[in-house]
């Protein structure tokens, strides 16, 4: 699994999982799995998140696993 900083960025924006799910059109179980490292993030979701958080993809995805 690729480690990600999704939860950190979500909390910095004071967003709940439910709010973020609606913004990027994913289920809450999928988002929870991403945050807990149980699932890899799709490229489409990574792009949506990087645009939403106004960050580069490499800031969202920590490749130093």
mmJSON file of the N, C-alpha and C atoms, coordinates in Angstrom:
{"data_MODEL":{"atom_site":{
"group_PDB":["ATOM","ATOM","ATOM","ATOM","ATOM","ATOM","ATOM","ATOM","ATOM","ATOM","ATOM","ATOM","ATOM","ATOM","ATOM","ATOM","ATOM","ATOM","ATOM","ATOM","ATOM","ATOM","ATOM","ATOM","ATOM","ATOM","ATOM","ATOM","ATOM","ATOM","ATOM","ATOM","ATOM","ATOM","ATOM","ATOM","ATOM","ATOM","ATOM","ATOM","ATOM","ATOM","ATOM","ATOM","ATOM","ATOM","ATOM","ATOM","ATOM","ATOM","ATOM","ATOM","ATOM","ATOM","ATOM","ATOM","ATOM","ATOM","ATOM","ATOM","ATOM","ATOM","ATOM","ATOM","ATOM","ATOM","ATOM","ATOM","ATOM","ATOM","ATOM","ATOM","ATOM","ATOM","ATOM","ATOM","ATOM","ATOM","ATOM","ATOM","ATOM","ATOM","ATOM","ATOM","ATOM","ATOM","ATOM","ATOM","ATOM","ATOM","ATOM","ATOM","ATOM","ATOM","ATOM","ATOM","ATOM","ATOM","ATOM","ATOM","ATOM","ATOM","ATOM","ATOM","ATOM","ATOM","ATOM","ATOM","ATOM","ATOM","ATOM","ATOM","ATOM","ATOM","ATOM","ATOM","ATOM","ATOM","ATOM","ATOM","ATOM","ATOM","ATOM","ATOM","ATOM","ATOM","ATOM","ATOM","ATOM","ATOM","ATOM","ATOM","ATOM","ATOM","ATOM","ATOM","ATOM","ATOM","ATOM","ATOM","ATOM","ATOM","ATOM","ATOM","ATOM","ATOM","ATOM","ATOM","ATOM","ATOM","ATOM","ATOM","ATOM","ATOM","ATOM","ATOM","ATOM","ATOM","ATOM","ATOM","ATOM","ATOM","ATOM","ATOM","ATOM","ATOM","ATOM","ATOM","ATOM","ATOM","ATOM","ATOM","ATOM","ATOM","ATOM","ATOM","ATOM","ATOM","ATOM","ATOM","ATOM","ATOM","ATOM","ATOM","ATOM","ATOM","ATOM","ATOM","ATOM","ATOM","ATOM","ATOM","ATOM","ATOM","ATOM"],
"id":[1,2,3,4,5,6,7,8,9,10,11,12,13,14,15,16,17,18,19,20,21,22,23,24,25,26,27,28,29,30,31,32,33,34,35,36,37,38,39,40,41,42,43,44,45,46,47,48,49,50,51,52,53,54,55,56,57,58,59,60,61,62,63,64,65,66,67,68,69,70,71,72,73,74,75,76,77,78,79,80,81,82,83,84,85,86,87,88,89,90,91,92,93,94,95,96,97,98,99,100,101,102,103,104,105,106,107,108,109,110,111,112,113,114,115,116,117,118,119,120,121,122,123,124,125,126,127,128,129,130,131,132,133,134,135,136,137,138,139,140,141,142,143,144,145,146,147,148,149,150,151,152,153,154,155,156,157,158,159,160,161,162,163,164,165,166,167,168,169,170,171,172,173,174,175,176,177,178,179,180,181,182,183,184,185,186,187,188,189,190,191,192,193,194,195],
"type_symbol":["N","C","C","N","C","C","N","C","C","N","C","C","N","C","C","N","C","C","N","C","C","N","C","C","N","C","C","N","C","C","N","C","C","N","C","C","N","C","C","N","C","C","N","C","C","N","C","C","N","C","C","N","C","C","N","C","C","N","C","C","N","C","C","N","C","C","N","C","C","N","C","C","N","C","C","N","C","C","N","C","C","N","C","C","N","C","C","N","C","C","N","C","C","N","C","C","N","C","C","N","C","C","N","C","C","N","C","C","N","C","C","N","C","C","N","C","C","N","C","C","N","C","C","N","C","C","N","C","C","N","C","C","N","C","C","N","C","C","N","C","C","N","C","C","N","C","C","N","C","C","N","C","C","N","C","C","N","C","C","N","C","C","N","C","C","N","C","C","N","C","C","N","C","C","N","C","C","N","C","C","N","C","C","N","C","C","N","C","C","N","C","C","N","C","C"],
"label_atom_id":["N","CA","C","N","CA","C","N","CA","C","N","CA","C","N","CA","C","N","CA","C","N","CA","C","N","CA","C","N","CA","C","N","CA","C","N","CA","C","N","CA","C","N","CA","C","N","CA","C","N","CA","C","N","CA","C","N","CA","C","N","CA","C","N","CA","C","N","CA","C","N","CA","C","N","CA","C","N","CA","C","N","CA","C","N","CA","C","N","CA","C","N","CA","C","N","CA","C","N","CA","C","N","CA","C","N","CA","C","N","CA","C","N","CA","C","N","CA","C","N","CA","C","N","CA","C","N","CA","C","N","CA","C","N","CA","C","N","CA","C","N","CA","C","N","CA","C","N","CA","C","N","CA","C","N","CA","C","N","CA","C","N","CA","C","N","CA","C","N","CA","C","N","CA","C","N","CA","C","N","CA","C","N","CA","C","N","CA","C","N","CA","C","N","CA","C","N","CA","C","N","CA","C","N","CA","C","N","CA","C","N","CA","C","N","CA","C","N","CA","C","N","CA","C","N","CA","C"],
"label_alt_id":[null,null,null,null,null,null,null,null,null,null,null,null,null,null,null,null,null,null,null,null,null,null,null,null,null,null,null,null,null,null,null,null,null,null,null,null,null,null,null,null,null,null,null,null,null,null,null,null,null,null,null,null,null,null,null,null,null,null,null,null,null,null,null,null,null,null,null,null,null,null,null,null,null,null,null,null,null,null,null,null,null,null,null,null,null,null,null,null,null,null,null,null,null,null,null,null,null,null,null,null,null,null,null,null,null,null,null,null,null,null,null,null,null,null,null,null,null,null,null,null,null,null,null,null,null,null,null,null,null,null,null,null,null,null,null,null,null,null,null,null,null,null,null,null,null,null,null,null,null,null,null,null,null,null,null,null,null,null,null,null,null,null,null,null,null,null,null,null,null,null,null,null,null,null,null,null,null,null,null,null,null,null,null,null,null,null,null,null,null,null,null,null,null,null,null],
"label_comp_id":["UNK","UNK","UNK","UNK","UNK","UNK","UNK","UNK","UNK","UNK","UNK","UNK","UNK","UNK","UNK","UNK","UNK","UNK","UNK","UNK","UNK","UNK","UNK","UNK","UNK","UNK","UNK","UNK","UNK","UNK","UNK","UNK","UNK","UNK","UNK","UNK","UNK","UNK","UNK","UNK","UNK","UNK","UNK","UNK","UNK","UNK","UNK","UNK","UNK","UNK","UNK","UNK","UNK","UNK","UNK","UNK","UNK","UNK","UNK","UNK","UNK","UNK","UNK","UNK","UNK","UNK","UNK","UNK","UNK","UNK","UNK","UNK","UNK","UNK","UNK","UNK","UNK","UNK","UNK","UNK","UNK","UNK","UNK","UNK","UNK","UNK","UNK","UNK","UNK","UNK","UNK","UNK","UNK","UNK","UNK","UNK","UNK","UNK","UNK","UNK","UNK","UNK","UNK","UNK","UNK","UNK","UNK","UNK","UNK","UNK","UNK","UNK","UNK","UNK","UNK","UNK","UNK","UNK","UNK","UNK","UNK","UNK","UNK","UNK","UNK","UNK","UNK","UNK","UNK","UNK","UNK","UNK","UNK","UNK","UNK","UNK","UNK","UNK","UNK","UNK","UNK","UNK","UNK","UNK","UNK","UNK","UNK","UNK","UNK","UNK","UNK","UNK","UNK","UNK","UNK","UNK","UNK","UNK","UNK","UNK","UNK","UNK","UNK","UNK","UNK","UNK","UNK","UNK","UNK","UNK","UNK","UNK","UNK","UNK","UNK","UNK","UNK","UNK","UNK","UNK","UNK","UNK","UNK","UNK","UNK","UNK","UNK","UNK","UNK","UNK","UNK","UNK","UNK","UNK","UNK"],
"label_asym_id":["A","A","A","A","A","A","A","A","A","A","A","A","A","A","A","A","A","A","A","A","A","A","A","A","A","A","A","A","A","A","A","A","A","A","A","A","A","A","A","A","A","A","A","A","A","A","A","A","A","A","A","A","A","A","A","A","A","A","A","A","A","A","A","A","A","A","A","A","A","A","A","A","A","A","A","A","A","A","A","A","A","A","A","A","A","A","A","A","A","A","A","A","A","A","A","A","A","A","A","A","A","A","A","A","A","A","A","A","A","A","A","A","A","A","A","A","A","A","A","A","A","A","A","A","A","A","A","A","A","A","A","A","A","A","A","A","A","A","A","A","A","A","A","A","A","A","A","A","A","A","A","A","A","A","A","A","A","A","A","A","A","A","A","A","A","A","A","A","A","A","A","A","A","A","A","A","A","A","A","A","A","A","A","A","A","A","A","A","A","A","A","A","A","A","A"],
"label_entity_id":["1","1","1","1","1","1","1","1","1","1","1","1","1","1","1","1","1","1","1","1","1","1","1","1","1","1","1","1","1","1","1","1","1","1","1","1","1","1","1","1","1","1","1","1","1","1","1","1","1","1","1","1","1","1","1","1","1","1","1","1","1","1","1","1","1","1","1","1","1","1","1","1","1","1","1","1","1","1","1","1","1","1","1","1","1","1","1","1","1","1","1","1","1","1","1","1","1","1","1","1","1","1","1","1","1","1","1","1","1","1","1","1","1","1","1","1","1","1","1","1","1","1","1","1","1","1","1","1","1","1","1","1","1","1","1","1","1","1","1","1","1","1","1","1","1","1","1","1","1","1","1","1","1","1","1","1","1","1","1","1","1","1","1","1","1","1","1","1","1","1","1","1","1","1","1","1","1","1","1","1","1","1","1","1","1","1","1","1","1","1","1","1","1","1","1"],
"label_seq_id":[1,1,1,2,2,2,3,3,3,4,4,4,5,5,5,6,6,6,7,7,7,8,8,8,9,9,9,10,10,10,11,11,11,12,12,12,13,13,13,14,14,14,15,15,15,16,16,16,17,17,17,18,18,18,19,19,19,20,20,20,21,21,21,22,22,22,23,23,23,24,24,24,25,25,25,26,26,26,27,27,27,28,28,28,29,29,29,30,30,30,31,31,31,32,32,32,33,33,33,34,34,34,35,35,35,36,36,36,37,37,37,38,38,38,39,39,39,40,40,40,41,41,41,42,42,42,43,43,43,44,44,44,45,45,45,46,46,46,47,47,47,48,48,48,49,49,49,50,50,50,51,51,51,52,52,52,53,53,53,54,54,54,55,55,55,56,56,56,57,57,57,58,58,58,59,59,59,60,60,60,61,61,61,62,62,62,63,63,63,64,64,64,65,65,65],
"pdbx_PDB_ins_code":[null,null,null,null,null,null,null,null,null,null,null,null,null,null,null,null,null,null,null,null,null,null,null,null,null,null,null,null,null,null,null,null,null,null,null,null,null,null,null,null,null,null,null,null,null,null,null,null,null,null,null,null,null,null,null,null,null,null,null,null,null,null,null,null,null,null,null,null,null,null,null,null,null,null,null,null,null,null,null,null,null,null,null,null,null,null,null,null,null,null,null,null,null,null,null,null,null,null,null,null,null,null,null,null,null,null,null,null,null,null,null,null,null,null,null,null,null,null,null,null,null,null,null,null,null,null,null,null,null,null,null,null,null,null,null,null,null,null,null,null,null,null,null,null,null,null,null,null,null,null,null,null,null,null,null,null,null,null,null,null,null,null,null,null,null,null,null,null,null,null,null,null,null,null,null,null,null,null,null,null,null,null,null,null,null,null,null,null,null,null,null,null,null,null,null],
"Cartn_x":[0.832,0.0,0.881,0.393,1.088,0.561,1.465,1.061,0.599,-0.465,-0.941,-1.183,-1.27,-1.479,-2.907,-3.815,-5.192,-5.856,-5.758,-6.423,-5.868,-4.566,-3.92,-4.482,-4.583,-5.107,-6.594,-7.344,-8.775,-8.978,-8.212,-8.359,-7.899,-6.869,-6.415,-7.511,-8.37,-9.483,-10.757,-10.643,-11.794,-12.98,-12.683,-13.725,-13.97,-15.224,-15.537,-15.355,-15.304,-15.237,-16.465,-17.612,-18.855,-18.808,-18.322,-18.227,-17.281,-16.121,-15.138,-15.663,-16.345,-16.912,-17.842,-18.672,-19.602,-18.85,-17.766,-17.004,-16.279,-15.834,-15.066,-15.824,-17.078,-17.969,-17.431,-17.132,-16.74,-17.538,-17.566,-18.279,-17.434,-18.107,-17.393,-16.527,-16.968,-16.145,-14.858,-14.946,-13.756,-12.782,-13.3,-12.451,-11.793,-12.546,-12.001,-10.881,-11.084,-10.047,-8.793,-8.963,-7.806,-7.038,-7.774,-7.13,-6.435,-6.953,-6.371,-5.345,-5.036,-4.029,-4.46,-5.756,-6.273,-6.515,-6.399,-6.679,-5.827,-5.409,-4.67,-5.632,-5.204,-5.996,-5.941,-7.086,-7.091,-6.492,-6.009,-5.434,-6.499,-7.705,-8.789,-9.086,-9.132,-9.393,-8.214,-7.002,-5.818,-5.819,-6.2,-6.256,-7.329,-8.511,-9.582,-9.119,-8.458,-8.002,-6.918,-5.985,-4.91,-5.47,-6.486,-7.124,-7.891,-8.636,-9.432,-8.554,-7.468,-6.577,-5.53,-5.505,-4.552,-3.11,-2.818,-1.477,-1.042,0.253,0.779,0.501,0.404,0.138,1.174,2.438,3.473,3.354,2.645,2.397,1.316,0.389,-0.697,-0.215,0.616,1.089,2.536,2.761,4.106,4.729,5.692,6.29,7.448,7.729,8.812,8.251,7.705,7.069,8.119],
"Cartn_y":[-1.187,0.0,1.258,2.266,3.548,4.402,4.85,5.715,7.059,7.591,8.897,9.802,11.069,12.093,12.626,11.833,12.267,12.746,11.961,12.34,13.662,13.824,15.061,16.278,16.182,17.302,17.518,16.437,16.573,17.305,16.919,17.547,19.002,19.316,20.71,21.608,21.038,21.791,21.699,21.04,20.865,20.211,19.195,18.462,17.115,16.708,15.352,14.425,13.132,12.179,12.331,12.5,12.634,13.84,14.959,16.164,15.945,15.365,15.145,14.149,13.123,12.133,12.786,13.687,14.386,15.269,15.864,16.777,16.051,14.816,14.087,12.884,12.714,11.683,10.262,9.937,8.571,8.156,6.859,6.378,6.607,6.65,6.856,5.65,4.453,3.271,3.302,3.746,3.869,4.881,6.033,7.066,6.564,5.875,5.325,4.33,3.489,2.524,3.235,4.32,5.099,5.671,6.295,6.93,5.921,4.714,3.685,2.815,3.139,2.394,1.01,0.766,-0.544,-0.664,0.443,0.456,1.523,1.256,2.259,3.246,4.466,5.539,5.457,5.61,5.643,6.97,6.975,8.2,9.282,8.909,9.892,10.564,9.79,10.346,11.203,10.751,11.525,12.892,12.925,14.19,15.103,14.55,15.35,15.942,15.13,15.588,16.651,16.452,17.441,18.786,18.76,20.011,20.642,19.834,20.333,20.962,20.272,20.751,21.736,21.932,22.837,22.467,21.18,20.656,19.795,19.565,18.666,17.222,16.348,14.939,14.349,14.725,14.152,14.61,15.708,16.126,15.263,14.797,13.952,12.525,12.059,10.678,10.672,10.06,9.951,8.688,8.831,7.663,7.087,7.653,7.138,6.12,5.026,4.011,3.198],
"Cartn_z":[0.0,0.0,0.0,-0.649,-0.68,0.464,1.308,2.424,1.864,2.459,2.011,3.21,2.93,3.958,3.927,3.432,3.233,4.519,5.569,6.82,7.351,7.258,7.715,6.975,5.651,4.869,5.125,5.317,5.614,6.931,7.94,9.253,9.247,8.467,8.349,7.796,6.956,6.369,7.213,8.374,9.271,8.573,7.773,7.063,7.727,7.77,8.212,7.014,7.286,6.183,5.29,5.904,5.14,4.198,4.692,3.858,2.684,2.971,1.913,0.881,1.332,0.411,-0.596,-0.118,-1.012,-2.0,-1.561,-2.415,-3.546,-3.275,-4.289,-4.846,-4.412,-4.94,-4.739,-3.477,-3.111,-1.879,-1.606,-0.422,0.828,1.956,3.216,3.554,3.2,3.485,2.66,1.409,0.565,1.16,1.574,2.166,3.446,4.266,5.504,5.212,4.21,3.827,3.337,2.607,2.144,3.327,4.251,5.4,6.302,6.364,7.224,6.513,5.259,4.523,4.108,4.055,3.674,2.177,1.483,0.051,-0.615,-1.842,-2.601,-3.247,-3.341,-3.925,-5.447,-6.09,-7.553,-8.021,-9.231,-9.781,-9.877,-10.272,-10.401,-9.063,-7.995,-6.661,-6.213,-6.472,-6.095,-6.781,-8.04,-8.78,-8.189,-7.894,-7.275,-5.951,-5.145,-3.832,-3.949,-4.872,-5.021,-5.471,-6.318,-6.745,-5.591,-4.861,-3.742,-2.665,-2.31,-1.258,-1.782,-3.107,-3.758,-3.424,-3.639,-3.383,-4.567,-4.661,-5.684,-5.275,-6.259,-5.96,-5.013,-5.182,-4.324,-2.874,-2.626,-1.243,-0.605,-1.416,-0.934,-0.71,-1.622,-1.557,-1.098,0.037,0.589,0.025,-0.871,-1.508,-0.707,0.45,1.297,2.287,1.774,2.619,3.326],
"occupancy":[1.0,1.0,1.0,1.0,1.0,1.0,1.0,1.0,1.0,1.0,1.0,1.0,1.0,1.0,1.0,1.0,1.0,1.0,1.0,1.0,1.0,1.0,1.0,1.0,1.0,1.0,1.0,1.0,1.0,1.0,1.0,1.0,1.0,1.0,1.0,1.0,1.0,1.0,1.0,1.0,1.0,1.0,1.0,1.0,1.0,1.0,1.0,1.0,1.0,1.0,1.0,1.0,1.0,1.0,1.0,1.0,1.0,1.0,1.0,1.0,1.0,1.0,1.0,1.0,1.0,1.0,1.0,1.0,1.0,1.0,1.0,1.0,1.0,1.0,1.0,1.0,1.0,1.0,1.0,1.0,1.0,1.0,1.0,1.0,1.0,1.0,1.0,1.0,1.0,1.0,1.0,1.0,1.0,1.0,1.0,1.0,1.0,1.0,1.0,1.0,1.0,1.0,1.0,1.0,1.0,1.0,1.0,1.0,1.0,1.0,1.0,1.0,1.0,1.0,1.0,1.0,1.0,1.0,1.0,1.0,1.0,1.0,1.0,1.0,1.0,1.0,1.0,1.0,1.0,1.0,1.0,1.0,1.0,1.0,1.0,1.0,1.0,1.0,1.0,1.0,1.0,1.0,1.0,1.0,1.0,1.0,1.0,1.0,1.0,1.0,1.0,1.0,1.0,1.0,1.0,1.0,1.0,1.0,1.0,1.0,1.0,1.0,1.0,1.0,1.0,1.0,1.0,1.0,1.0,1.0,1.0,1.0,1.0,1.0,1.0,1.0,1.0,1.0,1.0,1.0,1.0,1.0,1.0,1.0,1.0,1.0,1.0,1.0,1.0,1.0,1.0,1.0,1.0,1.0,1.0],
"B_iso_or_equiv":[0.0,0.0,0.0,0.0,0.0,0.0,0.0,0.0,0.0,0.0,0.0,0.0,0.0,0.0,0.0,0.0,0.0,0.0,0.0,0.0,0.0,0.0,0.0,0.0,0.0,0.0,0.0,0.0,0.0,0.0,0.0,0.0,0.0,0.0,0.0,0.0,0.0,0.0,0.0,0.0,0.0,0.0,0.0,0.0,0.0,0.0,0.0,0.0,0.0,0.0,0.0,0.0,0.0,0.0,0.0,0.0,0.0,0.0,0.0,0.0,0.0,0.0,0.0,0.0,0.0,0.0,0.0,0.0,0.0,0.0,0.0,0.0,0.0,0.0,0.0,0.0,0.0,0.0,0.0,0.0,0.0,0.0,0.0,0.0,0.0,0.0,0.0,0.0,0.0,0.0,0.0,0.0,0.0,0.0,0.0,0.0,0.0,0.0,0.0,0.0,0.0,0.0,0.0,0.0,0.0,0.0,0.0,0.0,0.0,0.0,0.0,0.0,0.0,0.0,0.0,0.0,0.0,0.0,0.0,0.0,0.0,0.0,0.0,0.0,0.0,0.0,0.0,0.0,0.0,0.0,0.0,0.0,0.0,0.0,0.0,0.0,0.0,0.0,0.0,0.0,0.0,0.0,0.0,0.0,0.0,0.0,0.0,0.0,0.0,0.0,0.0,0.0,0.0,0.0,0.0,0.0,0.0,0.0,0.0,0.0,0.0,0.0,0.0,0.0,0.0,0.0,0.0,0.0,0.0,0.0,0.0,0.0,0.0,0.0,0.0,0.0,0.0,0.0,0.0,0.0,0.0,0.0,0.0,0.0,0.0,0.0,0.0,0.0,0.0,0.0,0.0,0.0,0.0,0.0,0.0],
"pdbx_formal_charge":[null,null,null,null,null,null,null,null,null,null,null,null,null,null,null,null,null,null,null,null,null,null,null,null,null,null,null,null,null,null,null,null,null,null,null,null,null,null,null,null,null,null,null,null,null,null,null,null,null,null,null,null,null,null,null,null,null,null,null,null,null,null,null,null,null,null,null,null,null,null,null,null,null,null,null,null,null,null,null,null,null,null,null,null,null,null,null,null,null,null,null,null,null,null,null,null,null,null,null,null,null,null,null,null,null,null,null,null,null,null,null,null,null,null,null,null,null,null,null,null,null,null,null,null,null,null,null,null,null,null,null,null,null,null,null,null,null,null,null,null,null,null,null,null,null,null,null,null,null,null,null,null,null,null,null,null,null,null,null,null,null,null,null,null,null,null,null,null,null,null,null,null,null,null,null,null,null,null,null,null,null,null,null,null,null,null,null,null,null,null,null,null,null,null,null],
"auth_seq_id":[1,1,1,2,2,2,3,3,3,4,4,4,5,5,5,6,6,6,7,7,7,8,8,8,9,9,9,10,10,10,11,11,11,12,12,12,13,13,13,14,14,14,15,15,15,16,16,16,17,17,17,18,18,18,19,19,19,20,20,20,21,21,21,22,22,22,23,23,23,24,24,24,25,25,25,26,26,26,27,27,27,28,28,28,29,29,29,30,30,30,31,31,31,32,32,32,33,33,33,34,34,34,35,35,35,36,36,36,37,37,37,38,38,38,39,39,39,40,40,40,41,41,41,42,42,42,43,43,43,44,44,44,45,45,45,46,46,46,47,47,47,48,48,48,49,49,49,50,50,50,51,51,51,52,52,52,53,53,53,54,54,54,55,55,55,56,56,56,57,57,57,58,58,58,59,59,59,60,60,60,61,61,61,62,62,62,63,63,63,64,64,64,65,65,65],
"auth_comp_id":["UNK","UNK","UNK","UNK","UNK","UNK","UNK","UNK","UNK","UNK","UNK","UNK","UNK","UNK","UNK","UNK","UNK","UNK","UNK","UNK","UNK","UNK","UNK","UNK","UNK","UNK","UNK","UNK","UNK","UNK","UNK","UNK","UNK","UNK","UNK","UNK","UNK","UNK","UNK","UNK","UNK","UNK","UNK","UNK","UNK","UNK","UNK","UNK","UNK","UNK","UNK","UNK","UNK","UNK","UNK","UNK","UNK","UNK","UNK","UNK","UNK","UNK","UNK","UNK","UNK","UNK","UNK","UNK","UNK","UNK","UNK","UNK","UNK","UNK","UNK","UNK","UNK","UNK","UNK","UNK","UNK","UNK","UNK","UNK","UNK","UNK","UNK","UNK","UNK","UNK","UNK","UNK","UNK","UNK","UNK","UNK","UNK","UNK","UNK","UNK","UNK","UNK","UNK","UNK","UNK","UNK","UNK","UNK","UNK","UNK","UNK","UNK","UNK","UNK","UNK","UNK","UNK","UNK","UNK","UNK","UNK","UNK","UNK","UNK","UNK","UNK","UNK","UNK","UNK","UNK","UNK","UNK","UNK","UNK","UNK","UNK","UNK","UNK","UNK","UNK","UNK","UNK","UNK","UNK","UNK","UNK","UNK","UNK","UNK","UNK","UNK","UNK","UNK","UNK","UNK","UNK","UNK","UNK","UNK","UNK","UNK","UNK","UNK","UNK","UNK","UNK","UNK","UNK","UNK","UNK","UNK","UNK","UNK","UNK","UNK","UNK","UNK","UNK","UNK","UNK","UNK","UNK","UNK","UNK","UNK","UNK","UNK","UNK","UNK","UNK","UNK","UNK","UNK","UNK","UNK"],
"auth_asym_id":["A","A","A","A","A","A","A","A","A","A","A","A","A","A","A","A","A","A","A","A","A","A","A","A","A","A","A","A","A","A","A","A","A","A","A","A","A","A","A","A","A","A","A","A","A","A","A","A","A","A","A","A","A","A","A","A","A","A","A","A","A","A","A","A","A","A","A","A","A","A","A","A","A","A","A","A","A","A","A","A","A","A","A","A","A","A","A","A","A","A","A","A","A","A","A","A","A","A","A","A","A","A","A","A","A","A","A","A","A","A","A","A","A","A","A","A","A","A","A","A","A","A","A","A","A","A","A","A","A","A","A","A","A","A","A","A","A","A","A","A","A","A","A","A","A","A","A","A","A","A","A","A","A","A","A","A","A","A","A","A","A","A","A","A","A","A","A","A","A","A","A","A","A","A","A","A","A","A","A","A","A","A","A","A","A","A","A","A","A","A","A","A","A","A","A"],
"auth_atom_id":["N","CA","C","N","CA","C","N","CA","C","N","CA","C","N","CA","C","N","CA","C","N","CA","C","N","CA","C","N","CA","C","N","CA","C","N","CA","C","N","CA","C","N","CA","C","N","CA","C","N","CA","C","N","CA","C","N","CA","C","N","CA","C","N","CA","C","N","CA","C","N","CA","C","N","CA","C","N","CA","C","N","CA","C","N","CA","C","N","CA","C","N","CA","C","N","CA","C","N","CA","C","N","CA","C","N","CA","C","N","CA","C","N","CA","C","N","CA","C","N","CA","C","N","CA","C","N","CA","C","N","CA","C","N","CA","C","N","CA","C","N","CA","C","N","CA","C","N","CA","C","N","CA","C","N","CA","C","N","CA","C","N","CA","C","N","CA","C","N","CA","C","N","CA","C","N","CA","C","N","CA","C","N","CA","C","N","CA","C","N","CA","C","N","CA","C","N","CA","C","N","CA","C","N","CA","C","N","CA","C","N","CA","C","N","CA","C","N","CA","C","N","CA","C","N","CA","C"],
"pdbx_PDB_model_num":[1,1,1,1,1,1,1,1,1,1,1,1,1,1,1,1,1,1,1,1,1,1,1,1,1,1,1,1,1,1,1,1,1,1,1,1,1,1,1,1,1,1,1,1,1,1,1,1,1,1,1,1,1,1,1,1,1,1,1,1,1,1,1,1,1,1,1,1,1,1,1,1,1,1,1,1,1,1,1,1,1,1,1,1,1,1,1,1,1,1,1,1,1,1,1,1,1,1,1,1,1,1,1,1,1,1,1,1,1,1,1,1,1,1,1,1,1,1,1,1,1,1,1,1,1,1,1,1,1,1,1,1,1,1,1,1,1,1,1,1,1,1,1,1,1,1,1,1,1,1,1,1,1,1,1,1,1,1,1,1,1,1,1,1,1,1,1,1,1,1,1,1,1,1,1,1,1,1,1,1,1,1,1,1,1,1,1,1,1,1,1,1,1,1,1]
}}}
